[in-house]
Amino acid sequence: MDERRVWPPTDHADDLPPSARWYGTPAPPPRRVPRWLRRLLLIALVSLGAGALIGGVVFFVLSRPEAPVETVLVTDELAGLTYPIPPGWHEGALAPVTGFTSVAVNDDRATVMARPGEKLDAADPRPALLKLAETYSRLLLQGDTVDVIEDEKVEIGGRTGHTRAMRAEYRDVVNQPAFLRVTVLTAEEGRSVVLLGLAHPDDPVSRREIDTIMAGAR
């Protein structure tokens, strides 16, 4: 005799399928996440992961300290000074004007030169400066009109001196305006140092770079 125990029908047996009337209500199957929803969740997780990775990279790049810009110095042993040159400039091998012992250039746009100068009156270097400015203006500018745009005393790197800046214009349509700055600084034993800056064509960037180089002379 089969002694397997069976459950009697319940009061609600009519509402159940035939197999459930004797063996009990089947346990509901586990609820599965629909395939389309799983696909969306996977895409979302991948997107979030990629976004987090990109965000981390961007944060790292933005938060990384900038590499310091290396200052390049031109050393002129004969003139007894050094001067810095900005990015885009380089030291030349030979100055284009006789007597100058060092040169820095920015392509064909601007030039700064230095040389040892003659003895001068440290208390009043302007007369010596005016003579030099007139000479180099005739030699290098040769302008139809030459205007003085600055004439003043200076103190650079512990040296006193005088500077004069000029702007030349030309009647022809080929030559653009040019800029010239000549600076005389006192040196040891009553001598002097001459700095000359020339920009052709004249523009604010070249002027500023010439002034920065001269102001950094030591």
Helices and strands as residue ranges (DSSP letters): G 13-15, H 18-23, H 35-63, E 72-76, E 81-85, E 90-91, E 102-106, E 110-117, H 126-136, I 137-141, E 145-156, E 159-169, E 178-186, G 188-190, E 192-199, H 204-215
